[in-house]
Structure formats: C-alpha cells, structure tokens
Amino acid sequence: MISSKVIIALDFSERQQVLDLVSGLDPQECRLKVGKELFTSYGPQIVRELQALGFEIFLDLKFHDIPNTVYKAIRAAADLGVWMVNVHASGGRAMLTQARQAINDSQNKPLLIAVTILTSLSVSEVAEIGYGQDLASLVKHLAGLSYECGLDGVVCSAQEANIIKSVTAPGFLTVTPGIRLADATKDDQTRVMTPDAAVKNGADYLVIGRPIAQAQDPLAILHKVNSLLNK
C-alpha cells in the first residue's frame, strides 16, 4: 500500500523523458499522472509501461462529453487498470452519474474524481467565462454535485480543500494541483500552496509536476516533500 500523498505529473511529450525521470523514482513513494499531452502522443501503451514498472496511474484526461460517450471512456480507462480517472463536474448530473455507473460496471474500479474549476483560472477569468456564481461558490456547488452523484472526490485548489470537505464529507477526496515548494515559481498556476500547508488545509493528494520533474535531482525533491508531509 502506497502511503505517499504525492502524484507526479508527467508533463512531457517524449517517452524517453518520462522513462529517464521514472527510472530514478520509487513506486512506493509516489504515483504518476498521465495527462493529455503524453496520452495523445503514446496512448494506452505508455500507461501499461509505467504500470509494469510498479507505478499506480492517475489518468488525467478530464472527460467532458455526452453521458454515453463518457460512460464508454471510463469503462476503457477502468479496463486499462488505472488507479484514478477524472471527468469535468460541469458536464452535469447525467454525465457524472453515467461515469459512476461505468466504474460500478467494471471489474477494476479506479477512483473517480471530478474537476471543479481549473486551478489556472483566476476569479476574473471565471467571471469572463460567464458563470453566474463567484469562484468559491461555484467550486462548492460543483463539488456538492459530484458528491451527490457518488464520485470519490474532486480536483481542486488546495485553498478550497477544507471548504469542500465541509460541504461534502471528511472522506470525500481532494486532489490538488498547484502545489509548489516555498522557493518555487507559480508557472501557469494562480491558486497555489506549499505541500505541508495544502495537507493541513485538507488536501488528500498533491499533484506536483515541474518542481519535481524538472529538478536536477527529482528523487531528492520527492524525499523532501514526503518528509515534510510525514512530520
């Protein structure tokens, strides 16, 4: 059983870059996130390769489509044997319910989480899109909808994790990107938090990309993060 809360985002387009990184990591100390760039380049085979090395995979494709299409996509992800898969909460109740049903109908049952609002979006950008609620209210609303539809948790900013648990349940998972070490840059994230602060605020899993993946010694940074969280 993996105790680490760290999920390393594999934001690469080249397979060799991925293999070079993971060759120096311990699958007992982290999980891996395969997103759109890597999956579009190499498809299910890269997931299988990483699983063969002992890593559990969060397949981060953020499905958002008509309910039947999402049902079939989730079934395919479950059959691939991934540990976690996600959808967009804004796809609505019918889509979320079908995603949950897909997990129920599958032999392998990955965790199913929903994206509330992308952590790259600022308050002004959320307003520009045309949502009628402010950002905080919208995140809580979409998290509540996901909870009602039987999902296991949501992707959210660590700043919102504790609030989400207060309107859902303590066991409702919060998976938080936008995690940065104290001396790191924000890159394209706007709602960020350090690893230890994120966990104190209710984050269950921390998605960390560039601060580990582009470090000179990724394993040393991973050890540093895990030690911070185990204090």
C-alpha positions in Angstrom: 0.0 0.0 0.0 1.4 3.4 -1.0 1.3 5.9 1.8 2.6 8.9 -0.1 0.2 11.7 -1.0 2.3 12.8 -3.9 1.3 12.3 -7.6 3.9 13.4 -10.0 2.6 15.0 -13.2 4.4 13.6 -16.3 4.0 16.7 -18.4 6.2 15.5 -21.3 5.8 14.8 -24.9 8.7 12.4 -25.3 8.6 8.9 -24.0 12.3 8.8 -23.2 12.0 11.9 -21.0 9.3 10.0 -19.0 11.4 6.9 -18.7 14.5 8.9 -17.7 12.5 10.5 -14.9 10.8 7.5 -13.5 13.9 5.3 -13.6 15.1 7.3 -10.6 11.8 7.2 -8.7 10.4 4.6 -6.3 6.8 3.5 -7.0 6.3 3.1 -3.2 7.0 6.8 -2.8 4.7 8.4 -5.3 2.1 7.8 -8.0 2.2 9.2 -11.6 -0.2 11.3 -13.5 -0.6 10.8 -17.3 -2.3 13.7 -18.9 -3.4 14.8 -22.4 0.0 15.5 -23.9 1.6 12.2 -23.0 -1.5 10.1 -23.7 -2.1 11.8 -27.0 1.5 11.0 -28.1 1.7 7.4 -26.9 -1.8 6.2 -25.9 -2.6 3.3 -23.5 0.8 1.8 -24.1 2.7 4.4 -22.0 0.2 3.7 -19.2 1.0 0.0 -19.4 4.7 0.6 -19.5 4.6 2.7 -16.3 2.3 0.1 -14.6 4.8 -2.6 -15.5 7.4 -0.6 -13.5 5.2 -0.8 -10.5 3.6 2.7 -10.6 -0.1 3.4 -9.9 -1.5 5.8 -12.6 -3.9 8.7 -12.4 -5.2 9.0 -15.9 -5.9 12.8 -16.2 -8.0 13.2 -19.3 -10.8 15.2 -17.8 -13.6 13.6 -19.8 -16.4 16.0 -20.7 -18.9 14.8 -23.2 -22.4 13.3 -23.6 -23.2 10.8 -20.9 -22.9 7.6 -23.1 -19.5 8.7 -24.5 -18.2 9.3 -21.0 -19.5 6.0 -19.8 -17.6 4.2 -22.6 -14.4 6.2 -22.0 -14.5 5.5 -18.3 -15.0 1.7 -19.0 -12.0 1.8 -21.2 -9.9 3.6 -18.5 -11.0 1.0 -15.9 -10.1 -1.8 -18.2 -6.7 -0.3 -18.6 -6.2 -0.8 -14.8 -5.6 2.8 -13.8 -5.7 3.8 -10.1 -7.7 7.1 -10.7 -9.6 8.7 -13.5 -11.4 12.1 -13.8 -14.2 14.0 -15.5 -15.3 17.6 -15.6 -18.0 18.3 -13.0 -19.5 20.9 -15.3 -20.6 18.0 -17.6 -23.7 17.8 -15.4 -25.6 15.3 -13.3 -26.4 12.8 -16.1 -22.8 12.6 -17.2 -21.5 12.3 -13.7 -24.0 9.5 -12.9 -23.0 7.6 -16.0 -19.3 7.9 -15.1 -20.1 6.4 -11.7 -22.1 3.6 -13.3 -19.2 2.9 -15.6 -17.0 2.3 -12.6 -19.7 0.1 -11.0 -19.9 -2.0 -14.1 -16.2 -2.5 -14.4 -14.1 -5.3 -12.8 -11.3 -2.9 -12.0 -12.7 0.1 -10.0 -10.4 3.2 -10.2 -11.1 6.2 -8.0 -13.4 8.6 -9.9 -12.9 12.3 -9.3 -14.2 15.4 -11.0 -12.6 18.7 -11.9 -14.4 21.7 -10.4 -12.7 24.8 -11.7 -9.2 24.6 -13.3 -6.6 25.9 -10.9 -5.1 28.0 -13.7 -8.3 30.2 -13.7 -8.4 33.4 -11.7 -11.5 35.0 -10.3 -11.7 37.5 -13.2 -11.3 34.7 -15.8 -14.1 32.7 -14.2 -16.3 35.8 -14.4 -15.3 36.3 -18.0 -16.4 32.8 -19.0 -19.9 33.8 -17.9 -20.5 31.7 -14.8 -23.2 33.3 -12.6 -21.6 32.5 -9.3 -18.3 33.7 -7.8 -15.4 31.2 -7.9 -15.7 30.0 -4.4 -19.4 29.4 -4.6 -19.1 27.7 -8.0 -16.4 25.3 -6.7 -18.5 24.3 -3.7 -21.6 23.8 -5.9 -19.7 21.6 -8.4 -18.1 19.6 -5.5 -21.5 19.1 -3.9 -23.0 17.9 -7.2 -20.1 15.4 -7.7 -20.6 14.1 -4.2 -24.4 13.7 -4.8 -23.6 11.7 -7.9 -21.4 9.2 -6.0 -17.9 10.3 -7.1 -15.0 9.7 -4.8 -13.7 13.3 -4.8 -12.7 16.3 -6.8 -9.7 18.0 -8.3 -9.5 21.5 -6.7 -7.1 24.1 -5.4 -5.6 23.3 -2.1 -7.0 26.6 -0.9 -10.5 25.1 -1.4 -9.9 21.6 0.1 -11.2 22.2 3.6 -14.2 24.1 2.4 -15.1 21.2 0.0 -14.9 18.7 2.8 -17.2 20.9 4.9 -20.0 20.8 2.3 -19.5 17.1 1.3 -17.8 14.6 3.8 -14.5 14.2 5.5 -13.8 11.1 3.3 -14.5 12.9 0.0 -11.1 13.1 -1.6 -9.5 16.4 -2.6 -6.8 16.1 -5.3 -4.9 19.3 -5.5 -2.6 20.6 -8.3 -0.9 24.0 -8.0 1.5 22.6 -5.3 4.8 24.5 -5.2 7.7 24.4 -2.8 8.2 27.6 -0.8 11.0 28.8 -3.1 9.4 27.7 -6.5 7.7 29.8 -9.1 4.0 29.6 -9.8 4.4 28.9 -13.5 0.9 29.0 -15.0 -1.0 28.2 -11.8 -2.7 31.1 -10.0 -4.1 29.4 -6.8 -1.1 27.7 -5.3 0.0 26.3 -1.9 3.0 24.6 -0.3 2.8 20.8 0.3 2.5 20.9 4.1 0.1 23.9 4.0 -2.1 22.0 1.5 -2.4 18.9 3.7 -3.1 21.0 6.7 -6.0 22.6 4.7 -7.5 19.2 3.9 -5.7 18.0 0.7 -5.6 14.2 0.3 -3.3 14.0 -2.7 -0.9 16.6 -4.1 -0.2 16.8 -7.8 3.3 18.1 -8.3 4.8 18.5 -11.8 7.7 20.8 -12.7 9.1 21.2 -9.1 9.9 17.5 -9.1 10.0 16.5 -12.8 12.4 19.3 -13.8 14.6 19.3 -10.7 18.2 18.4 -11.0 17.6 15.6 -8.5 13.9 14.6 -8.7 14.2 11.9 -6.1 15.8 14.3 -3.6 12.9 16.7 -4.0 10.4 13.9 -3.7 12.0 12.8 -0.5 11.9 16.4 0.8 8.2 16.7 0.1 7.4 13.3 1.6 9.4 14.2 4.7 7.5 17.5 5.0 4.3 15.6 5.0 5.4 12.9 7.5 6.3 15.4 10.2 
